[in-house]
Amino acid sequence: MLTSKLDLEKLNIEFEARKPQEIVAWAAREFSGRLAMTSSFGPESGVLLHLVSRADPHIPVLFLETGYHFPETLKYKEDLAKLFGLKKVIELRADPAKKNELVVKHAGVPYEKDPDACCYLNKVEPMDAALKNYGAWMSGIRRHQTDFRKSIRIVEEYEGGLYKISPLANFTSRDAWWYLKEHNIPQHPLFEKGYLSIGCWPCTRPIQAGDDERSGRWAGKSKKECGLHTFFKEVQPTIKDKDQKEKDSDISMDI
């Protein structure tokens, strides 16, 4: 366990120039026994899974089993776990009673009638409960994926003292493609069919030429995130953020 708070300003400046494998190795040391990673086992998931397996194959891999995954995703999960020798892939599920209630309420299609509630029940709640057992979690999100993700830091502190680490923050799709190729890591079987970002089958479509890689998620809706990286937990401000807020407050009082 940590004996003191991390200096996030210093760490993030340093990690901007570090390779993902160095950041993963640091996290494995810093949070030994208290670290987990999350994975959707979608396209490009093989990059972070491979890095983690090299650092410590015993690091728990949390997978949200929503009950709506493509069969190809479930098979891909089994294949990568075996290929990388991952020792602890943990499936997280929603509370059965709550899920049944939501399904009945929305005539069997909660993902169509209320996708936010569906994601919250099947993803946010199970993840929130699981992460109470850890001090930090690693995610494969990247700044190039969406406008919201452009502002992520490599290491962030969330409410409750939970740290989130994004070793691939600076990776592009091209970087991920080359990494998979270099290490002979198989791609998700639906990737070649135009699925560049894959979640639950009712909410995922192949993309069209010129679209961004996550445009096939919740197609036709303004929704772009399931909630794990947005309203899941509050990111704690750094000292720099607090200082800027105080300066802004002082300026506003003078206006």
C-alpha positions as MATLAB code, in Angstrom:
seq = 'MLTSKLDLEKLNIEFEARKPQEIVAWAAREFSGRLAMTSSFGPESGVLLHLVSRADPHIPVLFLETGYHFPETLKYKEDLAKLFGLKKVIELRADPAKKNELVVKHAGVPYEKDPDACCYLNKVEPMDAALKNYGAWMSGIRRHQTDFRKSIRIVEEYEGGLYKISPLANFTSRDAWWYLKEHNIPQHPLFEKGYLSIGCWPCTRPIQAGDDERSGRWAGKSKKECGLHTFFKEVQPTIKDKDQKEKDSDISMDI';
ca = [
       0.000    0.000    0.000;
       1.084    3.583   -0.619;
       2.722    5.287    2.327;
       2.268    8.763    0.813;
       0.330   10.463   -1.964;
       1.841   10.471   -5.417;
       3.221   13.663   -6.896;
       0.968   13.630   -9.946;
       2.386   16.778  -11.523;
       5.901   15.353  -11.489;
       4.798   11.879  -12.564;
       2.745   13.083  -15.501;
       5.516   15.315  -16.805;
       7.928   12.384  -16.575;
       5.552    9.831  -18.112;
       4.816   11.966  -21.169;
       8.310   10.999  -22.346;
       8.170    7.375  -21.186;
       7.203    4.288  -23.180;
       3.979    2.474  -22.231;
       5.900   -0.588  -21.051;
       7.844    1.601  -18.597;
       4.637    3.063  -17.212;
       3.090   -0.402  -16.819;
       6.221   -1.663  -15.062;
       6.104    1.324  -12.692;
       2.440    0.690  -11.888;
       3.090   -2.995  -11.220;
       5.800   -2.058   -8.710;
       4.062    0.923   -7.124;
       0.745   -0.834   -6.577;
       1.955   -4.410   -6.128;
      -0.976   -6.555   -4.994;
      -3.368   -3.595   -5.304;
      -3.445   -3.144   -9.076;
      -5.997   -4.302  -11.654;
      -6.587   -3.532  -15.301;
      -9.790   -3.347  -17.276;
     -10.241   -4.671  -20.775;
     -13.105   -4.862  -23.244;
     -11.149   -7.416  -25.310;
     -11.943   -5.347  -28.358;
      -9.733   -4.129  -31.219;
      -6.325   -2.999  -29.922;
      -6.993   -4.466  -26.456;
      -4.153   -6.871  -27.158;
      -1.622   -4.056  -26.726;
      -2.186   -3.332  -23.031;
      -2.958   -6.976  -22.239;
       0.392   -7.975  -23.731;
       2.240   -5.255  -21.816;
       0.608   -6.290  -18.547;
       1.290   -9.975  -19.128;
       4.988   -9.158  -19.527;
       5.080   -7.068  -16.366;
       3.064   -9.484  -14.211;
       0.586  -12.041  -15.637;
      -1.033  -12.305  -12.189;
      -2.443   -8.754  -12.357;
      -6.248   -9.164  -12.369;
      -7.962   -8.327  -15.664;
     -11.508   -7.080  -15.107;
     -13.995   -7.794  -17.900;
     -17.561   -6.484  -17.813;
     -19.777   -9.381  -18.845;
     -22.912   -7.454  -19.781;
     -24.614  -10.416  -21.400;
     -24.711   -8.521  -24.708;
     -21.244   -9.206  -26.100;
     -20.574  -10.523  -29.592;
     -19.687  -14.241  -29.553;
     -16.475  -13.223  -31.332;
     -15.513  -11.019  -28.385;
     -15.970  -13.829  -25.871;
     -13.882  -16.173  -28.013;
     -11.228  -13.478  -28.460;
     -11.084  -13.049  -24.689;
     -10.393  -16.751  -24.214;
      -7.782  -16.777  -26.970;
      -5.814  -13.789  -25.659;
      -5.938  -14.974  -22.052;
      -4.434  -18.281  -23.141;
      -1.905  -16.692  -25.524;
      -0.588  -14.246  -22.900;
      -0.808  -16.630  -19.956;
      -3.084  -14.299  -17.994;
      -3.716  -15.875  -14.611;
      -6.728  -13.951  -13.392;
      -9.402  -12.773  -15.820;
     -12.405  -11.773  -13.720;
     -15.895  -11.381  -15.181;
     -18.013   -8.664  -13.579;
     -21.804   -8.812  -13.843;
     -24.748   -6.630  -12.909;
     -27.006   -7.496   -9.999;
     -29.433  -10.091  -11.515;
     -32.533   -8.690   -9.806;
     -31.777   -5.116  -10.889;
     -31.027   -6.243  -14.421;
     -34.263   -8.188  -14.703;
     -36.189   -5.169  -13.436;
     -34.568   -2.916  -16.052;
     -35.200   -5.414  -18.852;
     -38.874   -5.773  -17.907;
     -39.294   -2.007  -17.563;
     -38.006   -1.452  -21.103;
     -39.760   -4.353  -22.826;
     -36.599   -6.444  -23.198;
     -34.519   -3.761  -24.917;
     -33.046   -1.435  -22.249;
     -30.118   -0.700  -24.570;
     -32.571    0.927  -26.990;
     -34.978    2.581  -24.567;
     -32.451    3.865  -22.011;
     -28.835    3.156  -23.016;
     -27.443    5.308  -20.193;
     -29.295    3.278  -17.557;
     -28.270    0.049  -19.283;
     -24.587    1.024  -19.246;
     -24.772    2.240  -15.668;
     -26.288   -1.004  -14.413;
     -24.152   -3.375  -16.481;
     -20.849   -1.510  -16.384;
     -20.551    1.333  -13.898;
     -22.081   -0.368  -10.844;
     -20.143   -3.679  -11.175;
     -16.886   -1.816  -11.820;
     -17.413    0.524   -8.891;
     -17.939   -2.447   -6.582;
     -14.916   -4.352   -7.930;
     -12.468   -1.454   -7.703;
     -13.054   -1.095   -3.981;
     -10.621   -4.019   -3.688;
      -7.780   -2.167   -5.443;
      -5.648    0.943   -5.093;
      -5.258    1.568   -8.826;
      -6.518    0.426  -12.198;
      -5.075    0.581  -15.680;
      -7.129    1.381  -18.743;
      -6.279    1.262  -22.438;
      -8.044    4.505  -23.381;
      -6.201    6.907  -25.684;
      -6.362   10.661  -26.267;
      -6.917   10.226  -29.996;
     -10.188    8.335  -29.544;
     -12.688   11.071  -28.587;
     -12.827   14.755  -27.720;
     -13.488   13.886  -24.079;
     -10.409   11.680  -23.881;
      -8.085   14.356  -25.261;
      -7.686   15.800  -21.775;
      -6.856   12.629  -19.847;
      -3.654   12.506  -17.827;
      -1.536    9.377  -17.752;
      -1.999    9.131  -13.979;
      -5.078   10.558  -12.275;
      -6.377   10.391   -8.745;
     -10.054    9.641   -8.308;
     -12.299   10.120   -5.316;
     -11.531    7.754   -2.458;
      -7.806    7.711   -3.227;
      -8.152    5.438   -6.256;
      -5.565    6.004   -8.992;
      -6.249    5.490  -12.685;
      -3.363    4.851  -15.059;
      -3.600    5.177  -18.849;
      -0.268    3.914  -20.233;
      -1.477    4.215  -23.851;
      -2.713    7.802  -23.551;
      -0.326    8.986  -26.277;
      -0.781    5.985  -28.567;
      -2.474    6.472  -31.940;
      -4.350    3.788  -33.861;
      -1.276    3.437  -36.060;
       0.926    2.875  -32.997;
      -1.438    0.179  -31.769;
      -1.561   -1.468  -35.201;
       2.232   -1.619  -35.395;
       2.523   -2.974  -31.877;
       0.108   -5.826  -32.643;
       1.955   -6.571  -35.862;
       5.399   -6.447  -34.266;
       4.425   -8.903  -31.534;
       2.274  -11.163  -33.733;
      -0.820  -10.484  -31.657;
      -4.094  -11.465  -33.355;
      -6.656   -8.721  -33.967;
     -10.312   -8.975  -32.964;
     -12.080  -11.063  -35.661;
     -14.641   -8.301  -36.343;
     -11.978   -5.669  -37.007;
     -11.649   -6.597  -40.682;
     -15.424   -6.199  -41.041;
     -15.268   -2.518  -40.159;
     -15.688   -2.677  -36.391;
     -12.922   -0.425  -35.070;
     -14.430   -0.087  -31.578;
     -16.485   -2.934  -30.191;
     -18.816   -3.006  -27.233;
     -22.180   -4.713  -26.805;
     -23.692   -6.015  -30.057;
     -26.949   -3.999  -29.865;
     -24.986   -0.732  -29.623;
     -22.094   -1.379  -32.039;
     -22.003   -0.941  -35.811;
     -19.266   -1.023  -38.478;
     -17.969    2.458  -39.279;
     -18.045    4.248  -42.596;
     -15.036    5.621  -44.468;
     -13.856    8.872  -42.921;
     -15.604    8.318  -39.578;
     -13.698    8.390  -36.296;
     -12.976    5.021  -34.733;
     -15.712    5.230  -32.087;
     -18.482    6.451  -34.404;
     -19.882    2.926  -34.549;
     -20.697    2.989  -30.834;
     -24.279    4.018  -30.059;
     -24.646    5.029  -33.704;
     -27.325    7.650  -34.259;
     -27.124    8.859  -30.668;
     -25.090   11.640  -29.058;
     -23.782    9.106  -26.545;
     -20.068    8.313  -26.968;
     -19.091    6.925  -23.551;
     -20.524    4.167  -21.368;
     -19.770    6.159  -18.226;
     -16.672    4.420  -16.903;
     -14.458    7.297  -18.015;
     -16.926   10.151  -17.514;
     -19.389   10.123  -14.607;
     -18.000    6.944  -13.013;
     -15.848    8.677  -10.414;
     -14.733   12.245   -9.888;
     -11.141   13.073  -10.783;
      -9.427   14.863   -7.920;
      -7.815   18.204   -8.863;
      -4.042   18.513   -8.704;
      -2.254   21.279   -6.815;
      -1.837   23.092  -10.135;
      -5.558   22.805  -10.833;
      -6.412   24.147   -7.374;
      -4.027   27.096   -7.776;
      -5.542   27.961  -11.162;
      -9.050   27.740   -9.733;
      -8.113   30.133   -6.949;
      -6.577   32.568   -9.469;
      -9.702   32.411  -11.635;
     -11.830   33.033   -8.552;
      -9.753   36.082   -7.589;
     -10.015   37.489  -11.116;
     -13.788   36.991  -11.210;
     -14.168   38.914   -7.941;
     -12.311   41.873   -9.440;
     -14.555   42.066  -12.489;
];
